[in-house]
Amino acid sequence: MNHEHTIVDVLSGSPAWKAGIRRGDRLVALNGKEIIDILDFRYEEEERSLIVDFLREGERRTVTIRKGEYEELGLVFAESLMDDYRSCRNDCVFCFINQMPPGMRETLYFKDDDTRLSFLQGNYVTLTNISDEELERICFYKLSPMNISVHTTNPELRCKMLHNRFAGSIIDKMRRLKKADITMNGQIVLVPGYNDGEELERSIHDLTEFLPNLQSVSVVPVGLTKYRDHLPKIRTFTKEEAREVIGIIRKWQGICLQHFDTRFVFASDEWFLTADWPLPDEEEYEGYPQIENGVGMIRSLTQEVIDELEYREGDEKPHFATIATGTLAAPVIEELCGKVKEKYPGLEFAVYPIINRFFGETITVSGLLTGKDIIEQMSGRTIRGNLIMPENLLRSGEDVLLDDLTVSDIENALQTRVRIVKSEGYDFVESLVEEGDDNEI
């Protein structure tokens, strides 16, 4: 197959621009090597001297470009991967996309399982969607880190959970990655009656083989919406079961700390909130290697709030704030607001847990709340100060929620100003006590 990549833009003043390459040209090869996708392009682009073959109106042209060691060519392509995204071939018993309601934007139904996005964007992949050739290419390019959705190391159980007869080779593939000195991170989505209990212990034990290349493993509970007709019958974890999971993880943290000088496996915050147990101390998270999976997010925010308040003098002025968040985190947010009030006695706040009626009440995290639920449940309430909402409600880089309502839609519906807060101590404290508490829009 010939790979030609349409150039949609050339950055002005870049090496490619100076060499005469323009928008609409089609890249064919770099240094005589056919470019399959962004991985090939980035690898070859590192060279200081480049022979660039491209097509212009069907005519093949060649230019030689000399550039700085870390300088980019300046080419922009139609697709970020310079190739189609690879969709998932699994049908996991816990797949969240299978539990989506109809009528949402098309991109929310796309199942991504592209190993290139693991390296480029931090996505977790199952490695079931990868050929031997592609695995060799990852090893050759030393693509690190690779983030792997393990779920279980039991081959038969993994095939069953992922509903893919090729899913049982995960250990062999990870051995090849380790042999190539690829850095990895792992994730286990835990489902009651499937991969918990003894199976969880087996998985953690098996995964210690890949230390130190496998830097960390997170364990997160399955998320279930109300849209599970014709899907496998699974349920959420009870409080007692959550405590058992934490017990297993703590046991293996002790073993790994003794033998490998790292706790290695970490429980997401949801386990502790479900179990009604205190979160671990900050040092137990070892620098938060799995914070993007919800491991230590609350502890990190709590510590940042405490640190931020130590730097502030506080005041006696009146401050008003209203917070809408998920039901799981609401008690923690209320506690943090109380800490801020100790420094700012004039602060009056209200924290409203928003029940997720869109996906179902078993979904308790704030990141899956919709604008419709927020508007319906905040309507008629007294909102003093800004309506504060967490940043993880929004699509990355935009002000759009999962149901395509925008921040402006919420402001107009509730006739109040919305303040979006980042998951960091400074922004949280500032949102509660910033000047200008008038919420009129």
The 8 nearest C-alpha neighbors of each residue, nearest first, counted from 0:
[[1, 2, 35, 3, 33, 34, 27, 36],
 [2, 0, 3, 33, 27, 35, 34, 4],
 [1, 3, 35, 0, 34, 27, 4, 33],
 [4, 2, 27, 26, 25, 1, 5, 34],
 [5, 3, 26, 25, 6, 2, 81, 27],
 [4, 6, 25, 76, 24, 23, 7, 77],
 [5, 7, 76, 22, 23, 24, 8, 25],
 [8, 6, 22, 76, 75, 77, 23, 5],
 [7, 9, 22, 75, 6, 74, 10, 76],
 [10, 8, 74, 73, 21, 22, 16, 75],
 [11, 9, 73, 13, 12, 8, 16, 74],
 [10, 12, 13, 16, 9, 73, 17, 15],
 [11, 13, 16, 17, 10, 14, 15, 73],
 [14, 12, 16, 73, 15, 10, 11, 17],
 [15, 13, 17, 72, 16, 18, 66, 73],
 [16, 14, 18, 72, 13, 17, 20, 73],
 [17, 15, 13, 19, 18, 14, 20, 12],
 [16, 18, 14, 19, 15, 12, 13, 20],
 [19, 17, 15, 16, 20, 14, 64, 62],
 [18, 20, 16, 17, 21, 15, 62, 14],
 [21, 19, 16, 15, 18, 24, 22, 9],
 [22, 20, 24, 9, 23, 19, 16, 8],
 [21, 23, 8, 7, 6, 24, 9, 20],
 [22, 24, 6, 7, 5, 21, 25, 55],
 [23, 25, 55, 6, 22, 54, 21, 5],
 [26, 24, 5, 54, 4, 53, 6, 3],
 [25, 27, 53, 4, 3, 28, 52, 5],
 [28, 26, 53, 3, 52, 33, 25, 2],
 [29, 27, 33, 52, 32, 34, 31, 51],
 [28, 30, 51, 32, 31, 50, 52, 49],
 [31, 29, 50, 32, 49, 51, 28, 43],
 [30, 32, 29, 28, 33, 50, 52, 51],
 [33, 31, 28, 29, 30, 34, 43, 27],
 [32, 34, 28, 27, 35, 31, 29, 2],
 [35, 33, 39, 28, 36, 40, 32, 2],
 [34, 36, 2, 39, 33, 37, 82, 81],
 [37, 35, 81, 38, 82, 39, 34, 80],
 [36, 38, 40, 80, 81, 39, 41, 35],
 [39, 37, 41, 40, 36, 42, 115, 35],
 [40, 38, 42, 34, 37, 41, 36, 43],
 [39, 41, 37, 43, 38, 42, 44, 34],
 [42, 40, 44, 38, 43, 39, 37, 45],
 [41, 43, 39, 40, 44, 45, 38, 140],
 [42, 44, 40, 45, 41, 46, 39, 29],
 [45, 43, 41, 46, 42, 40, 71, 72],
 [44, 46, 43, 42, 47, 69, 41, 68],
 [47, 45, 44, 48, 43, 49, 68, 42],
 [48, 46, 66, 68, 65, 67, 45, 49],
 [47, 49, 65, 46, 64, 66, 50, 63],
 [50, 48, 64, 63, 30, 51, 65, 46],
 [49, 51, 63, 30, 29, 62, 64, 52],
 [50, 52, 29, 62, 61, 49, 28, 63],
 [53, 51, 61, 28, 27, 60, 26, 29],
 [54, 52, 26, 27, 25, 60, 59, 51],
 [53, 55, 59, 25, 58, 57, 24, 60],
 [56, 54, 24, 58, 57, 59, 25, 53],
 [55, 57, 58, 54, 24, 59, 23, 25],
 [58, 56, 55, 54, 59, 25, 24, 53],
 [57, 59, 55, 54, 56, 60, 53, 24],
 [60, 58, 54, 53, 57, 55, 52, 61],
 [61, 59, 53, 52, 54, 58, 62, 55],
 [60, 62, 52, 51, 53, 50, 63, 59],
 [63, 61, 51, 50, 64, 52, 18, 60],
 [62, 64, 50, 49, 51, 65, 61, 48],
 [65, 63, 49, 48, 50, 62, 66, 18],
 [64, 66, 48, 47, 49, 63, 67, 14],
 [67, 65, 47, 70, 14, 64, 68, 48],
 [68, 66, 70, 69, 47, 65, 71, 46],
 [67, 69, 47, 70, 66, 45, 46, 71],
 [70, 68, 67, 45, 71, 47, 66, 46],
 [69, 71, 67, 68, 66, 72, 45, 47],
 [72, 70, 73, 69, 44, 14, 45, 13],
 [71, 73, 15, 14, 74, 13, 70, 44],
 [72, 74, 10, 13, 71, 9, 15, 14],
 [73, 75, 9, 72, 8, 6, 76, 10],
 [76, 74, 8, 7, 6, 9, 73, 77],
 [77, 75, 6, 7, 78, 5, 79, 81],
 [76, 78, 7, 5, 79, 6, 75, 81],
 [79, 77, 81, 80, 76, 82, 83, 75],
 [78, 80, 81, 76, 77, 37, 82, 75],
 [79, 81, 37, 82, 78, 36, 83, 84],
 [82, 80, 36, 78, 37, 79, 76, 4],
 [83, 81, 80, 36, 78, 84, 35, 79],
 [84, 82, 85, 80, 81, 78, 86, 36],
 [83, 85, 86, 82, 113, 111, 80, 112],
 [86, 84, 113, 112, 83, 111, 87, 128],
 [85, 87, 111, 110, 112, 84, 88, 113],
 [86, 88, 112, 110, 111, 89, 85, 128],
 [89, 87, 128, 86, 90, 127, 163, 112],
 [90, 88, 161, 87, 163, 91, 162, 127],
 [89, 91, 162, 161, 92, 88, 94, 163],
 [92, 90, 161, 94, 93, 160, 89, 162],
 [91, 93, 160, 94, 231, 161, 90, 230],
 [94, 92, 91, 95, 221, 222, 190, 223],
 [95, 93, 91, 96, 97, 92, 90, 98],
 [96, 94, 98, 97, 93, 99, 222, 223],
 [95, 97, 98, 99, 94, 108, 110, 107],
 [98, 96, 95, 94, 99, 227, 108, 230],
 [99, 97, 226, 95, 96, 227, 224, 100],
 [100, 98, 96, 97, 226, 101, 95, 224],
 [99, 101, 226, 98, 102, 103, 358, 97],
 [102, 100, 103, 99, 104, 108, 98, 226],
 [101, 103, 100, 104, 105, 99, 402, 108],
 [102, 104, 101, 105, 402, 107, 100, 108],
 [105, 103, 106, 107, 102, 108, 403, 402],
 [104, 106, 107, 108, 103, 109, 102, 101],
 [105, 107, 108, 109, 104, 103, 110, 111],
 [108, 106, 105, 109, 104, 103, 96, 110],
 [107, 109, 106, 105, 96, 110, 99, 104],
 [108, 110, 106, 107, 111, 86, 105, 96],
 [111, 109, 87, 86, 108, 112, 96, 107],
 [110, 112, 86, 87, 113, 109, 85, 84],
 [111, 113, 87, 124, 86, 85, 114, 110],
 [112, 114, 85, 115, 116, 111, 124, 84],
 [115, 113, 117, 116, 124, 112, 118, 126],
 [114, 116, 117, 113, 118, 119, 38, 80],
 [117, 115, 119, 120, 118, 114, 113, 122],
 [118, 116, 122, 121, 114, 115, 145, 120],
 [117, 119, 116, 115, 145, 121, 144, 120],
 [120, 118, 116, 117, 121, 115, 122, 114],
 [121, 119, 116, 122, 117, 118, 115, 123],
 [120, 122, 117, 118, 119, 116, 123, 146],
 [123, 121, 117, 120, 116, 124, 146, 118],
 [124, 122, 146, 147, 148, 117, 121, 125],
 [125, 123, 147, 112, 148, 126, 114, 146],
 [124, 126, 148, 127, 147, 149, 112, 123],
 [127, 125, 128, 129, 124, 169, 114, 147],
 [128, 126, 125, 166, 129, 165, 88, 89],
 [127, 129, 126, 88, 112, 87, 130, 125],
 [128, 130, 126, 127, 133, 134, 131, 114],
 [129, 131, 133, 132, 134, 128, 127, 135],
 [130, 132, 134, 133, 135, 129, 136, 172],
 [133, 131, 135, 130, 134, 136, 129, 137],
 [132, 134, 136, 130, 135, 131, 129, 137],
 [133, 135, 131, 137, 136, 132, 130, 138],
 [136, 134, 138, 132, 133, 137, 139, 131],
 [135, 137, 133, 139, 134, 138, 140, 132],
 [138, 136, 134, 140, 135, 139, 142, 141],
 [137, 139, 141, 135, 136, 179, 140, 134],
 [140, 138, 136, 137, 141, 135, 179, 142],
 [139, 141, 137, 142, 138, 136, 42, 38],
 [142, 140, 138, 139, 137, 181, 143, 179],
 [143, 141, 140, 137, 118, 144, 181, 138],
 [144, 142, 182, 145, 181, 118, 141, 183],
 [143, 145, 182, 183, 118, 146, 142, 181],
 [144, 146, 183, 143, 117, 118, 147, 182],
 [147, 145, 123, 184, 183, 117, 185, 144],
 [146, 148, 185, 124, 123, 125, 149, 184],
 [149, 147, 125, 186, 124, 123, 185, 150],
 [148, 150, 151, 187, 147, 186, 185, 125],
 [151, 149, 187, 188, 148, 186, 189, 152],
 [152, 150, 202, 149, 153, 157, 194, 187],
 [151, 153, 202, 154, 149, 205, 157, 170],
 [152, 154, 156, 151, 155, 157, 202, 167],
 [155, 153, 167, 157, 156, 152, 158, 168],
 [156, 154, 158, 157, 153, 167, 159, 166],
 [155, 157, 159, 153, 158, 154, 160, 151],
 [158, 156, 160, 154, 159, 155, 167, 151],
 [159, 157, 166, 163, 164, 155, 161, 156],
 [158, 160, 162, 156, 157, 161, 155, 163],
 [161, 159, 157, 162, 91, 92, 158, 156],
 [160, 162, 91, 163, 158, 89, 90, 159],
 [163, 161, 159, 90, 158, 160, 91, 89],
 [162, 164, 158, 161, 165, 166, 89, 159],
 [163, 165, 158, 166, 162, 167, 159, 161],
 [164, 166, 163, 167, 127, 168, 158, 162],
 [167, 165, 158, 163, 127, 164, 168, 157],
 [166, 168, 154, 158, 169, 165, 157, 155],
 [169, 167, 171, 170, 166, 172, 154, 165],
 [168, 170, 172, 171, 167, 173, 166, 126],
 [171, 169, 173, 172, 168, 174, 152, 167],
 [172, 170, 174, 173, 168, 169, 175, 176],
 [173, 171, 175, 169, 174, 170, 176, 168],
 [172, 174, 176, 170, 175, 171, 177, 169],
 [175, 173, 177, 171, 172, 176, 178, 170],
 [174, 176, 178, 172, 173, 177, 179, 171],
 [177, 175, 173, 179, 181, 174, 178, 180],
 [176, 178, 180, 174, 179, 175, 181, 173],
 [177, 179, 175, 180, 176, 174, 181, 173],
 [178, 180, 176, 177, 138, 181, 175, 141],
 [181, 179, 177, 178, 176, 182, 212, 141],
 [180, 182, 176, 177, 179, 143, 141, 183],
 [181, 183, 144, 212, 143, 213, 145, 180],
 [184, 182, 213, 145, 144, 146, 212, 214],
 [185, 183, 146, 215, 213, 214, 216, 147],
 [186, 184, 216, 147, 146, 148, 215, 149],
 [185, 187, 217, 148, 216, 149, 218, 147],
 [186, 188, 150, 218, 149, 189, 217, 219],
 [189, 187, 219, 150, 220, 221, 218, 186],
 [188, 190, 220, 221, 187, 194, 219, 195],
 [189, 191, 193, 221, 194, 192, 195, 188],
 [192, 190, 193, 195, 236, 189, 234, 235],
 [191, 193, 190, 195, 194, 196, 233, 189],
 [194, 192, 190, 191, 195, 189, 198, 156],
 [193, 195, 198, 199, 190, 189, 151, 192],
 [194, 196, 199, 198, 193, 191, 189, 192],
 [195, 197, 199, 198, 200, 194, 244, 247],
 [198, 196, 200, 199, 201, 195, 194, 202],
 [197, 199, 201, 194, 200, 195, 196, 202],
 [200, 198, 195, 202, 196, 201, 197, 194],
 [199, 201, 197, 203, 198, 202, 204, 196],
 [200, 202, 198, 204, 199, 203, 205, 197],
 [203, 201, 152, 199, 205, 204, 200, 151],
 [202, 204, 206, 200, 205, 201, 199, 207],
 [203, 205, 201, 202, 206, 207, 200, 208],
 [206, 204, 202, 203, 207, 208, 201, 152],
 [205, 207, 203, 208, 204, 209, 202, 210],
 [206, 208, 209, 210, 205, 204, 203, 213],
 [209, 207, 206, 210, 205, 204, 211, 213],
 [210, 208, 213, 207, 206, 212, 211, 177],
 [211, 209, 213, 212, 207, 208, 214, 206],
 [210, 212, 213, 214, 209, 259, 182, 207],
 [213, 211, 182, 210, 214, 209, 183, 177],
 [214, 212, 183, 210, 209, 184, 211, 215],
 [213, 215, 184, 212, 211, 183, 210, 263],
 [214, 216, 263, 184, 264, 213, 185, 217],
 [215, 217, 185, 264, 186, 184, 263, 265],
 [218, 216, 186, 265, 264, 266, 187, 185],
 [217, 219, 187, 266, 188, 186, 267, 265],
 [218, 220, 188, 267, 189, 187, 217, 266],
 [221, 219, 189, 188, 222, 190, 218, 270],
 [220, 222, 190, 189, 188, 93, 223, 219],
 [223, 221, 220, 362, 224, 95, 235, 93],
 [222, 224, 361, 221, 362, 225, 235, 95],
 [225, 223, 358, 359, 226, 98, 362, 361],
 [224, 226, 359, 227, 358, 223, 98, 361],
 [227, 225, 98, 224, 228, 100, 99, 358],
 [228, 226, 230, 98, 225, 229, 224, 231],
 [227, 229, 230, 226, 225, 231, 98, 232],
 [230, 228, 227, 231, 232, 226, 97, 98],
 [229, 231, 227, 228, 232, 92, 97, 98],
 [232, 230, 233, 92, 229, 227, 93, 228],
 [231, 233, 230, 234, 227, 229, 92, 228],
 [234, 232, 231, 191, 235, 190, 93, 92],
 [233, 235, 236, 191, 232, 223, 190, 221],
 [234, 236, 237, 221, 191, 223, 233, 222],
 [237, 235, 240, 241, 191, 238, 234, 220],
 [238, 236, 240, 239, 241, 235, 273, 274],
 [237, 239, 274, 241, 240, 273, 242, 236],
 [240, 238, 242, 241, 237, 243, 274, 236],
 [239, 241, 243, 237, 242, 238, 236, 244],
 [242, 240, 244, 238, 274, 239, 243, 270],
 [241, 243, 239, 245, 240, 244, 274, 246],
 [242, 244, 246, 240, 241, 245, 247, 239],
 [245, 243, 241, 247, 246, 242, 240, 248],
 [244, 246, 242, 248, 243, 247, 249, 241],
 [245, 247, 243, 249, 244, 248, 250, 242],
 [248, 246, 250, 244, 245, 249, 243, 251],
 [247, 249, 245, 251, 250, 246, 252, 244],
 [250, 248, 252, 246, 251, 247, 245, 253],
 [249, 251, 247, 253, 248, 252, 246, 254],
 [252, 250, 254, 253, 248, 249, 255, 247],
 [251, 253, 262, 249, 255, 250, 254, 256],
 [252, 254, 256, 251, 250, 255, 257, 249],
 [253, 255, 251, 257, 252, 256, 258, 250],
 [256, 254, 258, 252, 259, 257, 262, 253],
 [255, 257, 260, 261, 262, 253, 259, 254],
 [256, 258, 254, 255, 260, 259, 253, 261],
 [259, 257, 255, 256, 260, 254, 261, 253],
 [258, 260, 255, 261, 256, 257, 210, 262],
 [261, 259, 256, 257, 258, 255, 262, 263],
 [262, 260, 256, 263, 259, 255, 252, 257],
 [261, 263, 252, 256, 255, 264, 253, 260],
 [264, 262, 215, 261, 216, 255, 252, 265],
 [265, 263, 216, 262, 217, 215, 252, 248],
 [264, 266, 217, 218, 216, 267, 263, 248],
 [267, 265, 218, 217, 294, 268, 219, 270],
 [268, 266, 294, 293, 219, 269, 270, 218],
 [267, 269, 270, 294, 271, 293, 295, 272],
 [268, 270, 272, 267, 271, 273, 220, 219],
 [271, 269, 273, 268, 241, 272, 274, 267],
 [272, 270, 274, 276, 273, 269, 268, 275],
 [271, 273, 275, 269, 274, 270, 276, 268],
 [274, 272, 270, 275, 271, 238, 269, 241],
 [273, 275, 238, 271, 241, 276, 242, 272],
 [276, 274, 272, 273, 271, 277, 238, 270],
 [275, 277, 271, 274, 272, 278, 273, 242],
 [278, 276, 271, 279, 275, 272, 274, 280],
 [277, 279, 271, 276, 280, 298, 268, 272],
 [280, 278, 283, 281, 277, 284, 298, 282],
 [281, 279, 283, 282, 278, 298, 284, 277],
 [280, 282, 283, 284, 298, 279, 299, 285],
 [283, 281, 284, 285, 280, 286, 279, 287],
 [284, 282, 281, 285, 280, 279, 262, 286],
 [283, 285, 287, 282, 286, 281, 295, 280],
 [286, 284, 283, 282, 287, 288, 281, 262],
 [285, 287, 284, 288, 282, 281, 283, 289],
 [286, 288, 284, 290, 289, 285, 295, 294],
 [289, 287, 286, 290, 215, 285, 284, 291],
 [290, 288, 294, 287, 291, 292, 217, 293],
 [289, 291, 294, 293, 287, 292, 296, 295],
 [292, 290, 293, 289, 294, 296, 288, 287],
 [293, 291, 290, 289, 294, 267, 217, 219],
 [292, 294, 290, 267, 291, 296, 268, 295],
 [295, 293, 267, 290, 289, 268, 292, 296],
 [296, 294, 298, 297, 290, 299, 268, 293],
 [295, 297, 299, 293, 298, 290, 294, 300],
 [296, 298, 300, 299, 295, 301, 268, 331],
 [299, 297, 301, 295, 300, 296, 302, 281],
 [298, 300, 296, 302, 297, 301, 295, 303],
 [301, 299, 303, 297, 302, 298, 423, 424],
 [302, 300, 298, 304, 303, 299, 297, 305],
 [301, 303, 305, 299, 304, 300, 306, 298],
 [302, 304, 424, 306, 300, 305, 301, 307],
 [305, 303, 424, 307, 301, 302, 306, 300],
 [306, 304, 302, 308, 303, 307, 301, 309],
 [307, 305, 303, 309, 304, 308, 302, 310],
 [308, 306, 304, 309, 310, 305, 303, 425],
 [307, 309, 311, 305, 310, 306, 304, 339],
 [308, 310, 306, 307, 311, 305, 312, 304],
 [311, 309, 308, 307, 312, 306, 305, 313],
 [312, 310, 308, 313, 309, 307, 342, 314],
 [311, 313, 314, 310, 342, 309, 308, 343],
 [312, 314, 342, 343, 311, 315, 308, 344],
 [315, 313, 343, 316, 312, 342, 344, 345],
 [314, 316, 345, 344, 343, 317, 313, 346],
 [317, 315, 345, 314, 318, 343, 346, 344],
 [316, 318, 345, 346, 315, 319, 347, 344],
 [319, 317, 346, 432, 345, 347, 316, 436],
 [318, 320, 384, 347, 383, 348, 346, 436],
 [319, 321, 384, 348, 431, 385, 383, 347],
 [320, 322, 349, 386, 348, 382, 387, 383],
 [321, 323, 387, 350, 386, 351, 388, 349],
 [324, 322, 351, 388, 352, 350, 387, 353],
 [323, 325, 352, 365, 353, 329, 388, 322],
 [326, 324, 365, 364, 352, 353, 327, 363],
 [325, 327, 352, 329, 363, 328, 353, 354],
 [328, 326, 363, 325, 329, 364, 272, 330],
 [327, 329, 331, 326, 330, 325, 332, 324],
 [328, 330, 332, 326, 331, 352, 327, 325],
 [331, 329, 333, 332, 328, 334, 327, 326],
 [332, 330, 334, 328, 333, 329, 335, 297],
 [333, 331, 335, 329, 334, 330, 336, 328],
 [332, 334, 336, 330, 331, 335, 350, 329],
 [333, 335, 337, 331, 332, 336, 330, 338],
 [336, 334, 332, 338, 337, 333, 331, 339],
 [337, 335, 339, 333, 338, 334, 332, 340],
 [336, 338, 340, 334, 335, 339, 333, 341],
 [339, 337, 335, 341, 336, 340, 334, 342],
 [338, 340, 336, 337, 341, 342, 343, 335],
 [339, 341, 343, 337, 344, 342, 338, 346],
 [340, 342, 338, 339, 343, 344, 337, 313],
 [343, 341, 313, 340, 339, 344, 314, 338],
 [342, 344, 340, 313, 314, 345, 341, 346],
 [345, 343, 340, 346, 341, 315, 342, 314],
 [346, 344, 317, 315, 316, 343, 318, 347],
 [347, 345, 318, 344, 340, 317, 343, 319],
 [348, 346, 319, 318, 345, 320, 349, 317],
 [347, 349, 320, 321, 319, 346, 350, 336],
 [348, 350, 321, 322, 351, 320, 347, 333],
 [349, 351, 322, 321, 323, 333, 352, 348],
 [350, 352, 323, 322, 353, 349, 324, 329],
 [353, 351, 326, 324, 325, 329, 323, 354],
 [354, 352, 325, 324, 326, 351, 355, 323],
 [353, 355, 356, 360, 326, 352, 325, 363],
 [356, 354, 360, 357, 359, 358, 368, 362],
 [355, 357, 359, 358, 354, 360, 372, 362],
 [356, 358, 355, 359, 372, 369, 368, 371],
 [359, 357, 224, 356, 225, 355, 362, 360],
 [360, 358, 356, 225, 224, 355, 361, 357],
 [359, 361, 355, 362, 356, 354, 363, 358],
 [360, 362, 359, 363, 223, 224, 222, 235],
 [363, 361, 360, 359, 364, 355, 224, 223],
 [362, 364, 327, 326, 325, 361, 365, 360],
 [365, 363, 325, 366, 327, 362, 367, 326],
 [364, 366, 325, 324, 367, 368, 392, 363],
 [365, 367, 392, 391, 364, 368, 393, 325],
 [368, 366, 365, 364, 369, 392, 401, 362],
 [369, 367, 365, 366, 355, 392, 370, 372],
 [370, 368, 371, 372, 401, 402, 400, 373],
 [369, 371, 373, 372, 404, 374, 400, 402],
 [370, 372, 374, 369, 373, 375, 402, 404],
 [373, 371, 375, 369, 374, 370, 376, 356],
 [372, 374, 370, 376, 371, 375, 377, 369],
 [373, 375, 371, 377, 372, 376, 378, 370],
 [376, 374, 372, 378, 373, 377, 371, 370],
 [375, 377, 373, 378, 374, 372, 353, 379],
 [378, 376, 374, 380, 375, 373, 379, 413],
 [379, 377, 375, 380, 376, 374, 413, 412],
 [378, 380, 377, 381, 376, 413, 375, 382],
 [381, 379, 377, 378, 382, 376, 413, 383],
 [380, 382, 383, 379, 377, 378, 321, 349],
 [381, 383, 321, 380, 384, 386, 385, 415],
 [384, 382, 319, 320, 321, 381, 385, 438],
 [383, 385, 319, 320, 436, 438, 437, 321],
 [386, 384, 438, 416, 417, 320, 387, 418],
 [385, 387, 417, 321, 322, 418, 416, 388],
 [386, 388, 322, 418, 385, 417, 419, 321],
 [387, 389, 419, 323, 322, 420, 418, 324],
 [390, 388, 420, 391, 419, 392, 421, 387],
 [389, 391, 421, 392, 420, 419, 393, 388],
 [392, 390, 366, 393, 389, 365, 394, 421],
 [393, 391, 366, 390, 400, 389, 368, 365],
 [394, 392, 400, 391, 399, 398, 390, 395],
 [393, 395, 397, 399, 400, 396, 398, 392],
 [394, 396, 397, 393, 391, 398, 399, 390],
 [395, 397, 394, 398, 393, 399, 390, 391],
 [398, 396, 394, 395, 399, 393, 400, 405],
 [397, 399, 405, 393, 406, 394, 400, 396],
 [400, 398, 405, 393, 403, 397, 394, 404],
 [401, 399, 393, 403, 402, 404, 392, 369],
 [400, 402, 403, 369, 399, 367, 394, 393],
 [401, 403, 400, 404, 369, 370, 103, 371],
 [404, 402, 400, 401, 399, 405, 104, 370],
 [405, 403, 370, 402, 400, 399, 408, 406],
 [406, 404, 399, 408, 407, 398, 400, 403],
 [405, 407, 409, 408, 398, 410, 399, 417],
 [406, 408, 410, 405, 409, 411, 404, 417],
 [409, 407, 405, 411, 406, 410, 404, 412],
 [408, 410, 412, 406, 407, 411, 413, 374],
 [411, 409, 407, 415, 414, 413, 408, 412],
 [410, 412, 414, 408, 409, 413, 407, 415],
 [411, 413, 409, 410, 414, 408, 374, 378],
 [412, 414, 410, 415, 411, 409, 378, 374],
 [415, 413, 411, 410, 412, 440, 439, 416],
 [414, 416, 410, 438, 413, 439, 440, 417],
 [415, 417, 438, 385, 410, 440, 386, 439],
 [418, 416, 386, 385, 387, 410, 419, 415],
 [417, 419, 387, 386, 385, 420, 388, 416],
 [420, 418, 388, 390, 389, 387, 417, 421],
 [421, 419, 389, 390, 426, 388, 427, 418],
 [420, 422, 390, 423, 426, 389, 419, 427],
 [423, 421, 300, 420, 424, 390, 389, 427],
 [422, 424, 421, 300, 425, 426, 427, 303],
 [423, 425, 304, 303, 427, 300, 426, 428],
 [424, 426, 428, 427, 423, 307, 429, 304],
 [425, 427, 429, 428, 424, 423, 430, 421],
 [428, 426, 424, 430, 425, 429, 420, 423],
 [429, 427, 431, 425, 430, 426, 424, 432],
 [428, 430, 426, 433, 432, 431, 427, 425],
 [431, 429, 427, 428, 433, 432, 426, 420],
 [432, 430, 428, 429, 320, 433, 427, 319],
 [431, 433, 429, 318, 430, 434, 428, 346],
 [434, 432, 429, 430, 431, 435, 436, 318],
 [435, 433, 436, 432, 318, 437, 429, 430],
 [434, 436, 437, 433, 438, 384, 318, 432],
 [437, 435, 384, 434, 438, 319, 318, 385],
 [436, 438, 435, 384, 439, 385, 383, 416],
 [439, 437, 384, 416, 385, 415, 436, 440],
 [438, 440, 415, 437, 416, 414, 384, 385],
 [439, 415, 416, 438, 414, 410, 411, 437]]
